[in-house]
Amino acid sequence: MSPIKILTTIEIQHIMNRLAFQVYENNFSEKELLVVGIDGNGYTIATQIFEKLKEISPLKIKLGKITIDKDEPWKTEAVMDFKEKDFVNKTIVLVDDVLNSGKTLIYAVKLFLDKPVKKLNTVILVDRSHARFPVKADFVGLTLSTTLQEHIKADFSKKGKEVVYLT
Protein backbone atom coordinates (compact mmCIF):
# COMPACT_ATOMS: atom_id res chain seq x y z
CA MET A 1 0.00 0.00 0.00
CA SER A 2 1.41 3.38 -0.93
CA PRO A 3 1.34 6.10 1.75
CA ILE A 4 -1.82 8.18 2.02
CA LYS A 5 -1.40 11.77 3.15
CA ILE A 6 -3.79 12.36 6.04
CA LEU A 7 -2.52 15.75 7.26
CA THR A 8 -0.89 18.50 5.24
CA THR A 9 1.38 21.24 6.57
CA ILE A 10 -1.51 23.72 6.78
CA GLU A 11 -3.75 21.21 8.56
CA ILE A 12 -0.96 20.39 11.02
CA GLN A 13 -0.47 24.11 11.75
CA HIS A 14 -4.20 24.56 12.39
CA ILE A 15 -4.17 21.57 14.74
CA MET A 16 -1.08 22.88 16.59
CA ASN A 17 -2.78 26.24 17.09
CA ARG A 18 -5.94 24.57 18.36
CA LEU A 19 -3.98 22.32 20.72
CA ALA A 20 -2.07 25.32 22.11
CA PHE A 21 -5.33 27.19 22.75
CA GLN A 22 -6.85 24.10 24.42
CA VAL A 23 -3.81 23.73 26.68
CA TYR A 24 -4.00 27.41 27.61
CA GLU A 25 -7.78 27.32 28.22
CA ASN A 26 -7.31 24.33 30.49
CA ASN A 27 -4.43 25.93 32.38
CA PHE A 28 -5.12 29.70 32.26
CA SER A 29 -5.03 30.01 36.06
CA GLU A 30 -1.57 28.45 36.37
CA LYS A 31 1.51 30.58 36.91
CA GLU A 32 3.84 28.28 35.01
CA LEU A 33 3.65 25.42 32.51
CA LEU A 34 6.34 22.93 31.63
CA VAL A 35 5.86 21.66 28.07
CA VAL A 36 7.76 18.39 27.70
CA GLY A 37 8.10 16.61 24.36
CA ILE A 38 9.08 13.00 23.80
CA ASP A 39 12.31 12.99 21.79
CA GLY A 40 11.80 13.05 18.03
CA ASN A 41 8.52 14.26 16.58
CA GLY A 42 7.01 14.68 20.04
CA TYR A 43 9.65 17.26 20.89
CA THR A 44 9.15 18.99 17.52
CA ILE A 45 5.42 19.28 18.23
CA ALA A 46 6.09 20.40 21.81
CA THR A 47 8.36 23.15 20.47
CA GLN A 48 5.61 24.44 18.16
CA ILE A 49 3.02 24.36 20.95
CA PHE A 50 5.50 26.07 23.29
CA GLU A 51 6.05 28.88 20.75
CA LYS A 52 2.31 29.36 20.25
CA LEU A 53 1.66 29.37 24.00
CA LYS A 54 4.26 32.13 24.40
CA GLU A 55 2.32 34.17 21.81
CA ILE A 56 -1.17 33.70 23.26
CA SER A 57 -0.65 33.53 27.02
CA PRO A 58 1.01 35.51 29.80
CA LEU A 59 2.09 32.29 31.54
CA LYS A 60 5.69 31.48 32.28
CA ILE A 61 6.42 28.51 30.02
CA LYS A 62 9.45 26.23 29.89
CA LEU A 63 10.27 23.63 27.24
CA GLY A 64 11.89 20.27 27.93
CA LYS A 65 12.57 16.90 26.37
CA ILE A 66 12.22 13.27 27.43
CA THR A 67 14.52 10.74 25.80
CA ILE A 68 13.06 7.24 25.85
CA ASP A 69 13.52 3.97 23.97
CA LYS A 70 10.18 3.82 22.17
CA ASP A 71 10.54 0.14 21.23
CA GLU A 72 11.64 -1.22 24.62
CA PRO A 73 11.11 1.54 27.21
CA TRP A 74 11.48 -0.89 30.12
CA LYS A 75 15.12 -1.66 29.27
CA THR A 76 16.59 1.75 30.04
CA GLU A 77 15.37 4.56 32.24
CA ALA A 78 13.83 7.47 30.38
CA VAL A 79 15.80 10.70 30.77
CA MET A 80 14.36 14.17 31.15
CA ASP A 81 16.24 17.45 30.89
CA PHE A 82 14.34 18.98 33.85
CA LYS A 83 15.41 18.35 37.41
CA GLU A 84 12.79 17.38 39.99
CA LYS A 85 13.00 20.80 41.65
CA ASP A 86 11.95 22.35 38.30
CA PHE A 87 8.53 20.68 38.34
CA VAL A 88 7.57 20.57 42.01
CA ASN A 89 3.94 21.74 42.22
CA LYS A 90 3.96 22.66 38.51
CA THR A 91 1.68 21.67 35.65
CA ILE A 92 3.30 19.40 33.08
CA VAL A 93 2.12 19.20 29.46
CA LEU A 94 3.50 15.97 27.95
CA VAL A 95 3.54 15.87 24.13
CA ASP A 96 4.02 13.12 21.54
CA ASP A 97 3.15 12.65 17.88
CA VAL A 98 1.19 9.38 17.61
CA LEU A 99 -0.65 7.45 20.30
CA ASN A 100 -0.63 3.86 19.13
CA SER A 101 -0.62 1.32 21.95
CA GLY A 102 0.07 3.85 24.71
CA LYS A 103 3.36 2.19 25.64
CA THR A 104 5.64 5.18 25.06
CA LEU A 105 3.24 7.61 26.67
CA ILE A 106 2.73 5.52 29.80
CA TYR A 107 6.48 5.05 30.31
CA ALA A 108 6.95 8.81 29.86
CA VAL A 109 4.15 9.51 32.36
CA LYS A 110 5.90 7.14 34.78
CA LEU A 111 8.67 9.74 35.19
CA PHE A 112 6.19 12.01 36.98
CA LEU A 113 4.12 9.53 39.00
CA ASP A 114 6.26 9.59 42.12
CA LYS A 115 7.01 13.32 41.86
CA PRO A 116 5.11 16.19 43.45
CA VAL A 117 3.60 17.63 40.24
CA LYS A 118 0.43 19.70 40.45
CA LYS A 119 -1.19 18.41 37.24
CA LEU A 120 -0.24 16.41 34.16
CA ASN A 121 -1.84 16.91 30.74
CA THR A 122 -1.10 14.82 27.66
CA VAL A 123 -1.17 16.12 24.08
CA ILE A 124 -1.09 13.89 21.00
CA LEU A 125 -1.15 14.88 17.34
CA VAL A 126 -2.79 11.63 16.11
CA ASP A 127 -4.57 9.05 18.27
CA ARG A 128 -4.94 5.66 16.53
CA SER A 129 -7.33 4.26 19.15
CA HIS A 130 -5.36 1.04 19.73
CA ALA A 131 -4.59 1.51 23.42
CA ARG A 132 -3.17 -1.54 25.14
CA PHE A 133 -2.13 0.49 28.17
CA PRO A 134 -4.42 2.51 30.47
CA VAL A 135 -3.43 5.92 29.16
CA LYS A 136 -5.29 8.52 27.16
CA ALA A 137 -4.55 11.88 25.67
CA ASP A 138 -6.21 14.93 27.18
CA PHE A 139 -5.84 16.89 23.94
CA VAL A 140 -5.87 15.19 20.53
CA GLY A 141 -5.27 16.74 17.13
CA LEU A 142 -6.86 13.94 15.11
CA THR A 143 -8.42 10.62 16.10
CA LEU A 144 -8.08 8.06 13.35
CA SER A 145 -9.23 4.46 13.60
CA THR A 146 -6.79 2.24 11.76
CA THR A 147 -6.13 -1.46 11.43
CA LEU A 148 -3.28 -3.01 13.37
CA GLN A 149 -1.41 -3.50 10.09
CA GLU A 150 -1.58 0.20 9.20
CA HIS A 151 0.86 2.75 10.58
CA ILE A 152 0.90 6.50 11.03
CA LYS A 153 4.12 8.30 10.14
CA ALA A 154 4.63 11.95 10.96
CA ASP A 155 7.39 13.58 8.93
CA PHE A 156 8.67 16.85 10.37
CA SER A 157 12.10 16.67 8.69
CA LYS A 158 11.48 19.63 6.33
CA LYS A 159 10.30 22.88 7.90
CA GLY A 160 7.27 24.15 6.04
CA LYS A 161 6.66 20.72 4.49
CA GLU A 162 5.45 18.75 7.51
CA VAL A 163 3.12 15.89 6.68
CA VAL A 164 1.43 12.90 8.32
CA TYR A 165 0.94 9.68 6.35
CA LEU A 166 -1.06 6.52 6.76
CA THR A 167 0.96 3.54 5.52
Secondary structure, 3 states (H helix, E strand, C coil): CCCEEEECHHHHHHHHHHHHHHHHHHHCCCCEEEEEEECCHHHHHHHHHHHHHHHHCCCEEEEEEEECCCCCCCCCCCEECCCHHHCCCCEEEEEEEEECCCHHHHHHHHHHHCCCCCEEEEEEEEECCCCCCCCCCCEEEEECCCCCCCCEEEECCCCCCCEEEEC
